[in-house]
Amino acid sequence: MSEIDTPAEWFVYLIRTAEDKLYCGITNDLERRFKQHEAGKGSKALRGRGPLKLVWSQTQQSKSEALKTEIAIKKLNKKQKEQLVANEEKFIIKASV
């Protein structure tokens, strides 16, 4: 993939299910991806779990950064994820030393 084909912006997002679970994912087109999830054509983890609500998103400059942020968020417990949603804080990845 060339530099021209690479999207300038990626998104990390959290979706809340009807069961109050939080799903984390990444995409380069947030609106399209959320519509896929709503239609049951996105992640299997969200199929039949609606209605779905996009509760948090953050832009990243590259797919690599988005993946690192997604992994870090998935390591958080539910309480920490809820704090992220409630505070609408910018999630900062802390490099492990």
MDAnalysis code that builds the backbone (N, CA, C; Angstrom):
import MDAnalysis as mda
import numpy as np

u = mda.Universe.empty(291, n_residues=97, atom_resindex=np.repeat(np.arange(97), 3), trajectory=True)
u.add_TopologyAttr("name", ["N", "CA", "C"] * 97)
u.add_TopologyAttr("resid", np.arange(1, 98))
u.add_TopologyAttr("resname", ["MET", "SER", "GLU", "ILE", "ASP", "THR", "PRO", "ALA", "GLU", "TRP", "PHE", "VAL", "TYR", "LEU", "ILE", "ARG", "THR", "ALA", "GLU", "ASP", "LYS", "LEU", "TYR", "CYS", "GLY", "ILE", "THR", "ASN", "ASP", "LEU", "GLU", "ARG", "ARG", "PHE", "LYS", "GLN", "HIS", "GLU", "ALA", "GLY", "LYS", "GLY", "SER", "LYS", "ALA", "LEU", "ARG", "GLY", "ARG", "GLY", "PRO", "LEU", "LYS", "LEU", "VAL", "TRP", "SER", "GLN", "THR", "GLN", "GLN", "SER", "LYS", "SER", "GLU", "ALA", "LEU", "LYS", "THR", "GLU", "ILE", "ALA", "ILE", "LYS", "LYS", "LEU", "ASN", "LYS", "LYS", "GLN", "LYS", "GLU", "GLN", "LEU", "VAL", "ALA", "ASN", "GLU", "GLU", "LYS", "PHE", "ILE", "ILE", "LYS", "ALA", "SER", "VAL"])
u.atoms.positions = np.array([
    [0.844, -1.173, 0.000],
    [0.000, 0.000, 0.000],
    [0.887, 1.233, 0.000],
    [0.641, 2.158, -0.900],
    [1.473, 3.354, -0.982],
    [1.014, 4.409, 0.014],
    [1.824, 5.435, 0.188],
    [1.516, 6.534, 1.099],
    [0.218, 7.233, 0.687],
    [-0.040, 7.294, -0.616],
    [-1.238, 7.943, -1.131],
    [-2.492, 7.165, -0.727],
    [-2.414, 5.840, -0.723],
    [-3.555, 4.995, -0.386],
    [-3.819, 4.909, 1.115],
    [-2.858, 5.274, 1.927],
    [-2.980, 5.140, 3.372],
    [-3.807, 6.288, 3.936],
    [-4.894, 5.971, 4.649],
    [-5.685, 7.040, 5.250],
    [-4.851, 7.822, 6.259],
    [-5.106, 9.122, 6.324],
    [-4.347, 9.977, 7.232],
    [-4.796, 9.797, 8.660],
    [-6.006, 9.283, 8.849],
    [-6.563, 9.227, 10.183],
    [-7.189, 7.865, 10.457],
    [-6.947, 7.363, 11.639],
    [-7.561, 6.133, 12.114],
    [-8.312, 6.456, 13.397],
    [-9.274, 5.621, 13.730],
    [-10.081, 5.819, 14.928],
    [-10.028, 4.581, 15.806],
    [-9.965, 4.805, 17.097],
    [-10.171, 3.765, 18.091],
    [-11.520, 4.109, 18.697],
    [-12.368, 3.103, 18.899],
    [-13.714, 3.402, 19.375],
    [-14.207, 2.374, 20.379],
    [-15.193, 2.796, 21.165],
    [-15.886, 1.904, 22.097],
    [-17.371, 1.954, 21.782],
    [-17.973, 0.777, 21.688],
    [-19.406, 0.638, 21.454],
    [-20.009, -0.056, 22.668],
    [-21.147, 0.483, 23.129],
    [-21.869, -0.133, 24.246],
    [-23.012, -0.976, 23.674],
    [-23.134, -2.202, 24.173],
    [-24.209, -3.092, 23.741],
    [-25.429, -2.915, 24.655],
    [-26.530, -3.536, 24.273],
    [-27.744, -3.495, 25.092],
    [-27.495, -4.148, 26.449],
    [-26.534, -5.066, 26.509],
    [-26.189, -5.759, 27.762],
    [-25.179, -4.966, 28.594],
    [-24.904, -3.734, 28.179],
    [-23.989, -2.820, 28.862],
    [-22.532, -3.277, 28.812],
    [-22.188, -4.034, 27.795],
    [-20.795, -4.423, 27.593],
    [-20.150, -3.422, 26.650],
    [-18.832, -3.268, 26.770],
    [-18.098, -2.349, 25.913],
    [-17.221, -3.142, 24.947],
    [-17.311, -2.783, 23.678],
    [-16.522, -3.406, 22.624],
    [-15.563, -2.365, 22.074],
    [-14.314, -2.721, 21.928],
    [-13.294, -1.810, 21.409],
    [-12.835, -2.275, 20.032],
    [-12.679, -1.325, 19.119],
    [-12.196, -1.654, 17.784],
    [-11.488, -0.463, 17.154],
    [-10.969, -0.680, 15.945],
    [-10.328, 0.394, 15.190],
    [-10.886, 0.404, 13.772],
    [-10.798, 1.562, 13.127],
    [-11.232, 1.693, 11.745],
    [-10.656, 2.976, 11.154],
    [-10.705, 3.068, 9.830],
    [-10.314, 4.316, 9.182],
    [-11.548, 5.072, 8.685],
    [-12.743, 4.511, 8.928],
    [-14.006, 5.168, 8.566],
    [-15.024, 4.822, 9.647],
    [-15.134, 5.672, 10.647],
    [-15.931, 5.385, 11.833],
    [-17.422, 5.235, 11.514],
    [-17.951, 6.112, 10.700],
    [-19.375, 6.051, 10.361],
    [-19.718, 4.747, 9.637],
    [-18.914, 4.397, 8.641],
    [-19.147, 3.165, 7.886],
    [-19.058, 1.940, 8.801],
    [-18.044, 1.908, 9.650],
    [-17.839, 0.752, 10.526],
    [-18.973, 0.596, 11.524],
    [-19.444, 1.708, 12.095],
    [-20.549, 1.622, 13.047],
    [-21.813, 1.109, 12.352],
    [-22.054, 1.565, 11.139],
    [-23.217, 1.074, 10.375],
    [-23.095, -0.421, 10.113],
    [-21.877, -0.896, 9.845],
    [-21.660, -2.337, 9.654],
    [-22.015, -3.093, 10.931],
    [-21.562, -2.588, 12.060],
    [-21.871, -3.240, 13.341],
    [-23.381, -3.275, 13.564],
    [-24.058, -2.166, 13.319],
    [-25.507, -2.104, 13.513],
    [-26.245, -3.086, 12.611],
    [-25.718, -3.303, 11.412],
    [-26.334, -4.208, 10.451],
    [-25.963, -5.667, 10.711],
    [-25.142, -5.923, 11.732],
    [-24.737, -7.292, 12.040],
    [-23.655, -7.815, 11.124],
    [-23.000, -6.924, 10.378],
    [-21.973, -7.340, 9.429],
    [-20.572, -6.965, 9.887],
    [-20.458, -6.487, 11.105],
    [-19.149, -6.160, 11.657],
    [-18.639, -7.346, 12.451],
    [-18.191, -7.095, 13.625],
    [-17.651, -8.125, 14.499],
    [-18.734, -9.111, 14.949],
    [-18.385, -10.389, 15.001],
    [-19.311, -11.411, 15.501],
    [-19.677, -11.145, 16.957],
    [-18.775, -10.519, 17.695],
    [-19.008, -10.245, 19.113],
    [-20.193, -9.312, 19.328],
    [-20.554, -8.532, 18.312],
    [-21.651, -7.572, 18.461],
    [-22.955, -8.027, 17.814],
    [-22.929, -9.102, 17.068],
    [-24.145, -9.564, 16.387],
    [-25.208, -9.972, 17.397],
    [-26.398, -9.422, 17.225],
    [-27.511, -9.740, 18.110],
    [-27.403, -9.097, 19.479],
    [-26.535, -8.120, 19.640],
    [-26.310, -7.487, 20.942],
    [-26.887, -6.063, 20.994],
    [-27.664, -5.677, 19.974],
    [-28.173, -4.314, 19.856],
    [-29.338, -4.035, 20.771],
    [-29.727, -2.779, 20.861],
    [-29.163, -1.687, 20.079],
    [-27.757, -1.322, 20.550],
    [-26.976, -0.855, 19.608],
    [-25.593, -0.474, 19.888],
    [-25.486, 1.040, 19.964],
    [-24.540, 1.513, 20.759],
    [-24.319, 2.950, 20.888],
    [-22.826, 3.225, 20.885],
    [-22.406, 4.091, 19.999],
    [-21.017, 4.527, 19.969],
    [-20.826, 5.500, 21.129],
    [-19.992, 5.135, 22.100],
    [-19.865, 5.947, 23.311],
    [-18.534, 6.680, 23.440],
    [-17.542, 6.307, 22.648],
    [-16.233, 6.952, 22.747],
    [-15.444, 6.681, 21.482],
    [-14.715, 7.684, 21.025],
    [-13.788, 7.474, 19.911],
    [-12.643, 8.472, 20.028],
    [-11.553, 8.120, 19.403],
    [-10.365, 8.975, 19.422],
    [-9.627, 8.783, 18.112],
    [-9.128, 9.859, 17.550],
    [-8.366, 9.755, 16.315],
    [-6.912, 9.404, 16.611],
    [-6.328, 8.701, 15.679],
    [-4.913, 8.331, 15.736],
    [-4.309, 8.669, 14.383],
    [-3.018, 8.920, 14.353],
    [-2.355, 9.325, 13.116],
    [-1.981, 8.160, 12.202],
    [-1.983, 6.950, 12.751],
    [-1.614, 5.800, 11.925],
    [-2.331, 4.549, 12.424],
    [-2.363, 3.550, 11.567],
    [-2.968, 2.280, 11.955],
    [-2.181, 1.663, 13.105],
    [-0.875, 1.797, 13.076],
    [-0.028, 1.255, 14.130],
    [-0.384, 1.863, 15.489],
    [-0.541, 3.192, 15.530],
    [-0.918, 3.850, 16.782],
    [-2.301, 3.396, 17.236],
    [-3.220, 3.259, 16.294],
    [-4.580, 2.818, 16.625],
    [-4.558, 1.412, 17.213],
    [-3.779, 0.522, 16.631],
    [-3.677, -0.850, 17.146],
    [-3.086, -0.875, 18.546],
    [-2.065, -0.076, 18.783],
    [-1.448, -0.028, 20.111],
    [-2.443, 0.495, 21.147],
    [-3.212, 1.512, 20.774],
    [-4.208, 2.066, 21.685],
    [-5.311, 1.041, 21.948],
    [-5.759, 0.360, 20.909],
    [-6.792, -0.675, 21.065],
    [-6.326, -1.761, 22.035],
    [-5.116, -2.225, 21.874],
    [-4.572, -3.264, 22.759],
    [-4.526, -2.776, 24.199],
    [-4.074, -1.525, 24.381],
    [-3.991, -0.965, 25.735],
    [-5.381, -0.844, 26.364],
    [-6.371, -0.423, 25.586],
    [-7.736, -0.294, 26.107],
    [-8.303, -1.660, 26.460],
    [-8.043, -2.647, 25.632],
    [-8.561, -3.994, 25.900],
    [-7.967, -4.597, 27.178],
    [-6.834, -4.084, 27.622],
    [-6.226, -4.558, 28.871],
    [-6.850, -3.897, 30.098],
    [-7.617, -2.824, 29.891],
    [-8.264, -2.141, 31.008],
    [-9.423, -2.977, 31.538],
    [-9.733, -2.804, 32.815],
    [-10.918, -3.474, 33.340],
    [-12.144, -2.616, 33.011],
    [-13.331, -3.146, 33.283],
    [-14.577, -2.456, 32.925],
    [-14.664, -1.079, 33.581],
    [-14.279, -0.986, 34.835],
    [-14.345, 0.290, 35.558],
    [-13.463, 1.335, 34.875],
    [-12.281, 0.950, 34.475],
    [-11.363, 1.881, 33.812],
    [-11.913, 2.318, 32.448],
    [-12.526, 1.375, 31.730],
    [-13.135, 1.722, 30.441],
    [-14.299, 2.686, 30.639],
    [-15.085, 2.460, 31.681],
    [-16.210, 3.353, 31.977],
    [-15.705, 4.752, 32.327],
    [-14.584, 4.835, 33.036],
    [-14.002, 6.135, 33.355],
    [-13.548, 6.847, 32.079],
    [-12.988, 6.093, 31.164],
    [-12.562, 6.646, 29.889],
    [-13.760, 7.242, 29.150],
    [-14.858, 6.509, 29.116],
    [-16.078, 6.978, 28.457],
    [-16.646, 8.201, 29.178],
    [-16.755, 8.129, 30.492],
    [-17.360, 9.204, 31.283],
    [-16.566, 10.503, 31.217],
    [-15.268, 10.386, 31.249],
    [-14.413, 11.579, 31.279],
    [-14.066, 12.098, 29.899],
    [-14.337, 11.276, 28.887],
    [-13.972, 11.616, 27.515],
    [-12.514, 12.062, 27.459],
    [-11.700, 11.377, 28.236],
    [-10.279, 11.698, 28.295],
    [-9.540, 11.164, 27.085],
    [-8.481, 11.823, 26.768],
    [-7.588, 11.329, 25.731],
    [-6.813, 10.180, 26.343],
    [-6.842, 9.035, 25.684],
    [-6.155, 7.863, 26.197],
    [-4.718, 7.907, 25.730],
    [-3.808, 7.904, 26.667],
    [-2.382, 7.995, 26.337],
    [-1.730, 6.643, 26.616],
    [-1.032, 6.152, 25.629],
    [-0.340, 4.880, 25.770],
    [0.957, 5.109, 26.525],
    [1.163, 4.322, 27.543],
    [2.398, 4.414, 28.300],
    [3.301, 3.274, 27.865],
    [4.427, 3.625, 27.341],
    [5.379, 2.619, 26.884],
    [5.914, 1.855, 28.085],
    [5.973, 0.543, 27.942],
    [6.529, -0.257, 29.029],
    [8.050, -0.173, 28.973],
    [8.641, -0.025, 30.134],
    [10.089, 0.152, 30.221],
    [10.748, -1.163, 30.532],
])
